[in-house]
Amino acid sequence: MPHPPLLRGLRSLPLLVASAGLLTAYVPALADTVTSLNDDGSLGIPYADVQIQGFRDGNVVFVLPNGTETTQSLATVGALSVDAVPLLDEIRADLEAGNDRDAVAKLRSVLSNSGGRAWLETHAKRLMVPPLDRLGDGGQAVPLYLDLVEAGLPVGYLPPPPVQSAATLPASDRAGLAARARRAAEATPAAAASVNQLVTILGGSAAPTASPPGGVGGPATSAAPPGAEPVASADSGTPLPPLPQGPSARLSADGPVLPFIMVNNAAVAQLQAGNPSAALASINEQLNQPGNGGVKYYIRGLIRLETAGEDRDALLDAGLDLMRDVALDSTNNTAALIEVARVHQRLADLATEPADSQRLRSIATAALDRAATLLEGEDGRSRDLLSQRLDQVRSAGS
């Protein structure tokens, strides 16, 4: 399956990284462009003919044409073009088109010709980890990811942990990397939850993570339904910076659509590897960390749905998790509603009374109809995947 386009992700999450001390000298001869990010995730105002100096304290630092130095928060930067490195624009196009091998080759060229600019090297490494992971090159993706963690980069600007390729590494390579990953998690508590996903895949023992702080006006955890693990409330703790949202891939060739942010998630990797118990344990641990609660419930709902069989209570638990995602995360409503319909179809199949079966199928139809109305708001690649899944589930229930 071709890799999903990354433009939406690039616009939702600045694929830049920030760290104190990664500031390099300004080269007056170069004319660069820093493009801002609109609230709706589209690219905004371009600051052209500037000279990028580097990253400092969570900002990109650049000099305007009039010679004034200014900064812009990396959280509001949507694109970065460097005249001296035209390959960056080609790399962005390659990633959008799913040309991972070409993108990696060009990123290696950027690293080799960075001219000692630490911020550019960091930016290239940040861009390189996801395509290497998708290509199954854990031998390069994992050390690069750990380089970024060990550099002390803010957790929101780290790429997703390369758990997919890490799972394919030979045992002889895993032990050393697992130990290094655990040390990195212990040294950077803010990133521990993400790094621990990698530690677990590599076969190590996860590092302790700090309890999320209480939110304004309430504790860090909220009451959970009977039998469910307590989780961080949607508005508790320190929220993570914006991450790529929206559907982007399939759980399996004919399975549910995955949100972009969960493509490389450890729980998803475990489920795809046929380890539902490990997948459930992983997502439950993640739910105790702040941030992105909606899509985490979506993944737990998928795990429960995949393993429920003909257990009515398990199907109901799956449906509740999927509806939590609908309530908490508007970016994933289309995908979640399609799977809510699937839950009701399966409940209808188990119903012993015709009236109950008809009522459940009516709810499934209503959920699919609502999902169909939301399709217009999805980007091209997401719309295609969701449309295919919607038709598939509708046909299964007819």
N, C-alpha and C positions, 0 to 999 in steps of 0.2 A: 504494500500500500504506500503511495507516495506520501512524503511527509507533509503535514498540514502547513498552510502558509503562515508565516510568522509575523506578517505586517501588523496584524491586530495585536499580537503580543508585544511587538516592538513599540507600538503606540501606547499600550497600557502600562508597560514597565520599561523605564529607561534602561536599555542594555548598556549602562555605564556603571562604573563602580567608584566609590569614594573612600578615601582614607587620608588622614592627616599625614603630611609629609610627602604625598605623591605629587608635588608641584615641580614643574620643570621650567627651564628658561623659555622666555617668549622669543619667538623667531620672527622679526618684523616682516620678512619677505613673504610670509605665507598668508593666504586669505582663506579663512575657514568659515563654516556656517554652523550655528547652534539653533536648532528649531524647537520651539516650545511645544508643549502638549496641552490641548484643549481639555475641558472638563469631560467632554463626551468621548475622549480617547483618540480624537483625530489630531493630525498635525496642525499646529497653529502658526504663529508668527515666526519667520526665519530671521535670525540676526546674521546677515551676510557680511562678508569682508571683515571678519573679526580674526583675532589671533588667539587661539586657545592656548592657555598656559598650563592647565592641568586640573586636577581634582583636589579640593581642599575642604575639609570639614563638611562633607556632604553636598558640596556645590561644585559646579564646573566654573572655573575662573577663566575669563577671556577679556581681551582688550578691544574696545570699540574702535571704529575708524578714526574717531577724534582723539584717540590716545588714552581714553578713560578706562581704567580697569573696573570691571564689574563682575558680579557672580549671579548664577541662577541655580536654584535648588535642583539637584538631579531628579527629584521626584516630579519636576515639571518640565523635564527635557524629553522630547520625543525622538529626536534624531540628531546625529552628529556627523558632519562631513569635514574632512581635512584635505585641503588642496594638495598637500605634500603626499597624501596617501589616498589616491583615487580608488584604490582597491576596496576601501570601506563601503563605497556605494555599490560596487559590484557584489561584495559579500552580502550586503543587505538583500539585494535582488536574488542571489543564490539561495539564501536561507528562506526567503519567501516562496521560492519555487521548489524547495525541497532538494536542492542540489548540494547535499551535505559534503560530498567529497571535494567538490570544487571550492566550497566555502572554506573547508579546513585547509586545503592547499594554499589558498590566498591568505588565510590568517597566519599560516606559518611564515609566509613571505613578509607579512606586516611585522611579525615578531623579529625576523632576521634583519629588517631594515627600519627599526624603530628610532634609530639615531639616539639611543639612550633615554628616550622619553618614557619614564616609568608609567605615567598615566595611560599612554598608548599601548604599552605592553599589557597592562592590567585589563584594559578594554578588550584587547584581542583575546586574552585568555578567557575572559568572561564570555565572549561570544563563541569560543571554541568548545567549551565543555559540552553543551547540549548536542551539537552535531556529532562529536566524537562518541557520546553515549548512544545516540541512535545508530551509529555505525558499528556498535559493539566493541569499541576500542577502550575497554576499561583500563588497560595498561597505561594509557595516556590521560583519559578523562578523569580518573580518580586522583592521581597526583596533582593535576592541574587544579582541580576543585579544592583539594587540601591546601595548595599554595595560596589560593585566594582566601580561604578561611584563616590560615595562619597569618596572613597579612593584616588581619583585623578588620576586614571590610564589613560594613553594615549588613546585617542579615538580609534586609530587603533587596540588596543589590547583588547578593550571591546568586549564581545560577542554581537550578534545582539539583540536588545531589544525584550523581550519575548511577543510580541504583540498578538500572537495566543492564548496563555493561559490567558493573561490578559483580553481578550475579553470575557472569560467564567466566570470570577469572579463575585460573587453576588454583587449587588449594595452596600450592607452594607460594603463591603471590599474596594470598588473602591475609595471612596472619600478620605480616609486617604492616600492611596497609590498614588493617583493623586496629592495630595498636597505635599507629600514627593518627588515625581518625579519632580514636578515643581521646588521645592527648589533645588534639585540636578542639574537641568538644569541651573538655575540661577547662582549657585555657580561654575559651570564648563562650561563656554561658549563654549569651544572646543567640548564638547560632547552634546551641547544643541540640535542640529538637530536630533541626534539619540534618545535622551531621550524624546524629544517632541513627537516622534511617540508613545511612551508609554503613555505620558500624554493625548494625544488625545483619544487613545483607552479607557483609564480609565475614560474619561468624563471630564477631567480638561481643563483649558485654557493654551495653550502652552506658554512657556516662550519666551521672545524676543531672537532672535539670531543675532549675529554680522554679518554685511555685509561682504561677502568674499572680501579680499584685491585684488587689481588689480594685474594681472600677469605682467611678464617682457615684456615691450614693448607694453602694451595695458591695457584697463580698464577691470574690472571684468566681465562685461557682454558684449555679442555680439548682433548684430542685429538679431531679431527674425522674422520669416516669418509673413505676415499679419495675425492677429487674434490669434497669439501664444503669450504666456507669455514670457517675457525676462528670460533667464536662464544663469547660470554661464557658461562661455566658457570652452571648454574641457581642455585648457592649462592655465586657470587662477586660482588665489588663491594658497594656499598651498595644494599640493596633499596629499590625505590620504595615509597611509601605505597600502601595498598590502593586498587584501582581497581575500577570496576564490572565484574562478571564475568558469565558465563552468556550463552547465545544470545539474540539479540534481533531479528535481521533476516535477509534472504536476500541472497546475493551477486547474484542475478538473480531474475527472477520465478519461475523453477522451479529455482534453483540451491541450493547448500549454505547452511546456516545459519551466520550470522556471530556471533562473540562480541560482546557489547556494546562492549567496549573497542576493537574493530577496525572499527566501523562507519564511522568517519571517518578511518581510517588511510590514509596516502599510497599504500602498496602496493596496498591494496584499490581505491582510486580509480583507480590506473593500470590495474589489471586490468579494472575495469568500463568503462574508457574504451577498452579494446582494445589496451593496450600491455603485453603480458606481459613483455617484456624489461625495461622500465623498472620494472615491478612486482617482478620478481625481484631487480633491483639494489637497489631500495628496501628490501625485506624483509631482504636479506643485510646491508645496512648497519645496519638496526635490530637484527639479531641480535648485532651486535658491541657493543651497549649493554646494560647490566644491566637486569634486570627483565622480568617477563611473558614469559619464554622459551617457555613451552608454547604459548600462543596464536600467537606469532610462527612457531613451527614449523608450526602448523596452517595459517596463511595461506600459508606457503611450500609446504606439501604441496598445498593447493588450486591454487596457481599452477602447480605442476609437473603436477598431475593434469589441469588444463584444457588444457595445452599438450603433453601426452605423445603424443597420437595413438595409434599402434600400436607405439610404442617401448617394449619390455618393460623395459629398464633404467631409463627415465625413470619408468615406472609404479612400479617397485620403489623408486626414490628418493622418490617421492611418498608411498608407503606407509610408508617409514621415518620421514619427517617427521611424518606423522599419528600414528604410534605413539609418537614422542617426546612429542607433546602429551599423549597418554593417560598416559604415564609421569610427566610433569611438572606437569600441570594438571588436577586432579580436577574443576574447575568446568566443563570443556568436554568431558568424556569421551563424553557421549551423541553430540554432534555429530561428534566425531572418529571414533568407532567406526562411525557410519553411512558416513562417507567411506572408512574402511578397507575396509568391505564393498564399496563401489563399486570400489575398486582391484582387489580380488580377483575381482570379476565381470568386469572388463575383462581381467585376466590370464587368466581362464578362457576367455574368448572367443578369446584368442590361442594357447591351448595346442593342441599338435598331437596329443597323446595323450589319449584319452577318460578314462583314469584320472587324469591330471593335472588335466583340466578339472573332473572330479567333486570332486576333493580341494579345489581352489580355491573351488568353489561352496559346499562344506561349510563352509569357513572364513568365507566371506562371510555365510552363514546364521547361523553362531555369533556373528559380530560384531553382526549385526542383532538377534538374540535378546537379547544382552547389553545393547544399546542400549535395547531395549524395556523391560527390567527397570529401567533407570535413569530412564525417563521420569517415574515417579511423584515423583522428587525435584526435578523442574523446576517453576518457577512457571507460572501459567496461559498467558501469552503464549508463553513459550519452549516449553512442552509442546505447544501447538498447532502451532507451526512445525516442531518436531522430529518430531512425529507425522506431519505431512504429508510431510516429507522421507523419513522412514523408510519409509512406505508406498510412496512414489515409487520409492525404490531397490530395495525388495523386489520390487515389480511388474516393474521392469526386469530383474531377475535370474531371474524365474520362467519 
